[in-house]
Amino acid sequence: MSPTTYPQLLRLLWPEIIVTVTALAVVALDLLLRRSPIRVRFAVASCVASLGCAGAILRLLLAPEQANLFDGMFLANPLTQLVQVALLVLTVLTLLLSIESTFTDNVGEFVLLTLTATVGMMFLVASQDLLVIFIALELLSLSLYILAGFDKRSPRSSEAALKYFLFGGMSAAFLLYGFGLLYGLANSTSLARIADAIHGQPLSPLLIIAIVTIVIGFGFKVAAAPFHFWAPDVYQGAPAPSAAFIASGSKVASFFIFFQVMAVGLAGAERTVAWPRLVSGWVPVLIVIAVLSMLLGNLAALAQSSLRRLLAYSAIAHAGYMLLAIVVHTQQSLAALLYYVLTYALATLGTFGVIAVIGEQIGDKISNLDGLSRRAPVLSACLFIFVLSLAGIPPLAGFFAKFYLFTSALAAGPGSRILLSLVIVAIAMSAVSLFYYLQVLKRIYVANPPAGAKEIHSPVLSQLIICSIAASVLLLGCVPYLLLTWIEAAIHAAGL
């Protein structure tokens, strides 16, 4: 490392350093407040952590950098900074939604792990080097495994953490094996150099194995079928703030780096998607997984009686939709993917925020939502917005996200029967998803509350945060270019 590069690296790492120092400060502060009530400790820890994340956001926005250090080992450009800002915002919202929580006495450790996972995500999206990607992914994953099992009083939480850890360990092994094969083929861990090494070459057996194992590894991270087995149990068993963080922030980071690895590192190995000349490559593999995810996620969601498990199977279906953007792998599809995953993360985070408030009082059974609009009108109105956004109903953000994603797929391959068929399947499965989403809303607004049901108590702060998320979902649906223009400008500036 040259003397001029080291100060530059430290300057680029200031956001990650701020978040890391904040995490350590939160643990020290929580030790001083050990004898205070849980809610006081959660409030102090979450507020301090949120201020640290806000400081990192200001650093990214006010002092933007553009650099490519050590052959892609660490990147700084408008695109990576945009994604990092989005991840920090999702972290702040998660922390604020957890203020009223009482599921653990280890408040400092919970916030520490949340911030550690955030640092892992920030490194993950700011690298195009296999070694850094794997280390950052494992830092993120190990933090999430522990967060999933943080409610020690709940057997479901422990079960969820164990399943998450076991399946996660297997997926990490597949991913590391695939990365190792790519390194052997290219003699480099840089995605750009790997692409240069395999470009124009016939697919060797080792490259095919590398593609398959990498898709398996990332398929687990994004909960795509058939690598989704962990999702329903984790969504149901993990504490609500942990489940919200897993379902929002980690999805944003995972899909972004999945796109980077396939579109940048494996460029030249995608092969054609024009029927009937469909040949071996990573695009046909992702097509199969996308279709399977859409079918399994939506059809399995129809049979769910738990709102959390319904969200899990819905997440599998949404993963199938988002995989279409990676199949297409153009600038427009990357913009559509980022808009989709960010708006999906907001809607999912808001839904889990509502679950966190009502869960302790009525549970997460869909049948328990009967007459919720009369018992908690504000939360019901917000849940109405989140559910319809996930279903893709205008004028909410979910509608424009699907519309832009589908149009980007059709624009990339005009006349392509494969892409047209994929969009038709996605639209048909969106219609199926509308059925089970409307079943939830029917319970809330049409069914009568049970006899003797009391009004649901909801803290003012939680209501304000959930309402602000709902307003964001509505605003991004009515004026999508507020976010989309920023995304497209960042992609253009990054040269992708």
Buried (B, 14 or more C-beta within 10 A) or exposed (E): EEEEEEEBBEEBBBBBEBBBEBBEBBBEBBEEBEEBEBBEBBBBBBBBBBBBBBBBBEBBEEEEBEEEBBBBBBBBBBBBBBBBBBBBBBBBBBBBBBBBBEBBEBBBBBBBBBBBBBBBBBBBBBBBBBEBBBBBBBBBBBBBBBBBBBBEEBEBBBBBBBBBBEBBEBBBEBBBBBBBBBBEBBEBBBBBBBBBBBEEEEBEEEBBEBBBBBBBBBBBBBBBBEBBBBBBBBBBBBBBBBBBBBBBBBBBBBBBBBBBBBBBBBBBBBBBBBEEEBEBBBBBBBBEBBBBBBBBBBBBBEEBEBBBBBBBBBBBBBBBBBBBBBBBBBBBBBBBBBBBBBBBBBBBBBBBBBBBBBBBBBBBEBEBBBBBBBBBEBBBBBBBBBBBBBBBBEBBBBBBBBBBBBBBBBBBBEEBEBBBEBBEBBEEBBEBBBEBBBBBBEBBBEBEBEEEBEEBEBEEEBBEBBBBBBEBBBBBBEEBEEBBEBBBBBBEBBEB
